[in-house]
């Protein structure tokens, strides 16, 4: 409905989540040109839902904005036309660099009582959270890391539920809101 009403010249698709795939299908069916940010990223695991989303979105997109040289090469190997591929760098790194000074000035380190370089963790992909063995292995690795650096974890509700259900020991990891 929104695409019909707005009739955009381009649709910018970001990442590999289900809404990315849905938008690419909607755009393709309406003949809207599409640009995929993070194009060419592959895990090689088609059992991972995001991998399917990446592949289909790249096939439907008209402009493939690759974050790495490896992603550019992957798109070439998949037969994408050279004129549709652009190496643009990693927008997540760009966003981090842009926010770094604001984060430093925010006083969060002091409020959280962090005195050394902290590790901030997000963990929500189904392939990591829904597999109890994998989730326990990840948490053990974070606990080991916490011996050298504080581990701060703004935990996603479904991740918290999985940790609680599996009774995984998270004592050395600090959950933050």
C-alpha positions as CSV (number, residue, x, y, z in Angstrom):
1,X,0.0,0.0,0.0
2,X,2.8,2.4,0.9
3,X,4.7,1.7,-2.3
4,X,1.6,2.2,-4.4
5,X,0.9,5.5,-2.7
6,X,4.4,6.9,-2.6
7,X,5.7,5.4,-5.9
8,X,9.4,5.8,-5.0
9,X,12.1,5.9,-7.8
10,X,14.3,3.7,-5.7
11,X,13.8,1.3,-2.7
12,X,16.9,1.0,-0.5
13,X,17.1,-2.5,1.1
14,X,19.3,-2.9,4.1
15,X,20.7,-6.1,5.5
16,X,19.3,-9.6,5.6
17,X,16.3,-9.8,7.9
18,X,12.8,-11.0,6.8
19,X,11.6,-7.4,6.3
20,X,14.4,-6.9,3.8
21,X,13.2,-9.9,1.8
22,X,9.6,-8.8,2.0
23,X,10.5,-5.3,0.8
24,X,12.6,-6.7,-2.1
25,X,9.7,-8.9,-3.2
26,X,7.2,-6.0,-2.9
27,X,9.5,-3.7,-4.9
28,X,10.2,-6.3,-7.6
29,X,6.5,-7.0,-8.1
30,X,5.9,-3.3,-8.6
31,X,8.9,-2.7,-10.9
32,X,10.7,-0.3,-8.5
33,X,14.5,-0.1,-8.8
34,X,16.2,-1.4,-5.7
35,X,19.6,-1.0,-4.0
36,X,20.8,-3.6,-1.5
37,X,23.1,-2.3,1.2
38,X,25.4,-5.1,2.5
39,X,25.1,-7.0,-0.8
40,X,27.3,-10.1,-1.4
41,X,27.6,-11.0,2.3
42,X,27.5,-14.8,2.6
43,X,27.8,-17.3,5.4
44,X,27.6,-20.3,3.1
45,X,24.9,-21.8,5.4
46,X,21.6,-22.1,3.6
47,X,20.1,-23.5,6.7
48,X,20.4,-19.9,8.1
49,X,17.2,-17.9,7.1
50,X,19.3,-14.8,6.7
51,X,21.4,-16.5,4.0
52,X,18.3,-17.1,1.9
53,X,17.2,-13.5,2.4
54,X,20.6,-12.2,1.2
55,X,20.7,-14.4,-1.9
56,X,17.1,-13.6,-3.0
57,X,17.5,-9.9,-2.3
58,X,20.7,-9.7,-4.2
59,X,19.1,-11.4,-7.2
60,X,16.2,-8.9,-7.3
61,X,18.2,-5.7,-6.6
62,X,19.4,-3.4,-9.4
63,X,22.3,-1.9,-7.4
64,X,24.4,-4.1,-5.2
65,X,26.2,-2.0,-2.5
66,X,29.0,-4.3,-1.2
67,X,30.6,-3.7,2.2
68,X,33.9,-5.6,1.5
69,X,36.1,-6.6,-1.4
70,X,35.1,-10.3,-0.6
71,X,31.4,-9.4,-1.0
72,X,32.2,-7.8,-4.4
73,X,34.0,-11.0,-5.4
74,X,31.1,-13.2,-4.2
75,X,28.7,-11.2,-6.4
76,X,31.0,-11.6,-9.4
77,X,31.2,-15.4,-8.8
78,X,27.4,-15.5,-8.7
79,X,27.2,-13.8,-12.1
80,X,26.0,-10.4,-11.1
81,X,26.7,-7.8,-13.8
82,X,29.7,-5.6,-13.0
83,X,27.8,-2.4,-13.6
84,X,25.4,-3.3,-10.8
85,X,28.1,-3.9,-8.2
86,X,29.6,-1.0,-6.1
87,X,32.1,-1.4,-3.3
88,X,30.9,1.1,-0.7
89,X,32.5,-0.1,2.6
90,X,30.9,-1.2,5.7
91,X,28.1,1.2,6.8
92,X,28.0,-0.5,10.3
93,X,31.7,0.6,10.9
94,X,30.9,4.0,9.5
95,X,28.0,4.3,12.0
96,X,30.2,3.2,14.9
97,X,32.8,5.7,14.0
98,X,30.2,8.4,13.7
99,X,28.7,7.6,17.1
100,X,32.0,7.0,19.0
101,X,32.6,10.5,20.2
102,X,28.9,10.9,21.2
103,X,29.1,7.6,23.1
104,X,32.3,8.7,24.9
105,X,30.7,12.0,25.9
106,X,27.5,10.3,27.1
107,X,28.9,9.3,30.5
108,X,27.7,5.8,30.1
109,X,31.1,4.3,31.1
110,X,30.9,6.2,34.4
111,X,27.3,5.3,35.0
112,X,28.0,1.6,34.4
113,X,31.2,1.7,36.4
114,X,33.3,0.4,33.5
115,X,37.0,1.3,34.1
116,X,38.6,-0.6,31.2
117,X,37.7,-1.4,27.6
118,X,34.4,-3.2,27.7
119,X,33.1,-5.7,25.2
120,X,29.5,-5.0,24.2
121,X,27.5,-8.0,23.0
122,X,24.3,-8.4,21.0
123,X,23.0,-11.9,20.4
124,X,19.7,-12.6,18.7
125,X,20.1,-14.6,15.5
126,X,18.0,-17.7,15.7
127,X,20.9,-19.9,14.6
128,X,22.8,-18.8,17.8
129,X,19.9,-18.4,20.3
130,X,17.7,-21.4,19.4
131,X,20.4,-23.9,19.5
132,X,21.0,-24.6,23.2
133,X,24.5,-26.1,22.7
134,X,25.6,-23.2,20.5
135,X,24.2,-20.7,22.9
136,X,25.9,-22.3,25.9
137,X,29.2,-22.3,24.0
138,X,28.9,-18.6,23.1
139,X,28.1,-17.7,26.7
140,X,31.1,-19.7,28.0
141,X,33.3,-17.8,25.5
142,X,31.9,-14.5,26.8
143,X,32.5,-15.6,30.4
144,X,36.1,-16.4,29.5
145,X,36.5,-13.0,27.9
146,X,35.0,-11.4,31.0
147,X,38.2,-12.3,32.9
148,X,40.0,-9.7,30.8
149,X,37.3,-7.2,29.9
150,X,33.9,-6.3,31.3
151,X,31.2,-7.9,29.1
152,X,28.1,-5.7,28.7
153,X,25.1,-7.4,27.2
154,X,22.0,-5.4,26.3
155,X,20.0,-8.7,26.0
156,X,17.2,-9.2,23.6
157,X,14.0,-10.5,25.3
158,X,14.0,-13.8,23.3
159,X,17.7,-14.3,24.1
160,X,17.0,-13.8,27.8
161,X,14.1,-16.3,27.6
162,X,16.4,-18.9,26.0
163,X,19.1,-18.3,28.6
164,X,16.6,-18.7,31.4
165,X,14.9,-21.8,29.9
166,X,18.3,-23.5,29.4
167,X,19.6,-22.3,32.8
168,X,22.8,-21.2,31.3
169,X,25.2,-19.6,33.8
170,X,25.6,-15.9,32.9
171,X,27.1,-14.8,36.3
172,X,30.2,-13.2,34.8
173,X,28.2,-11.3,32.1
174,X,26.6,-7.9,32.9
175,X,23.2,-7.4,31.5
176,X,22.4,-3.7,30.8
177,X,19.2,-2.0,29.7
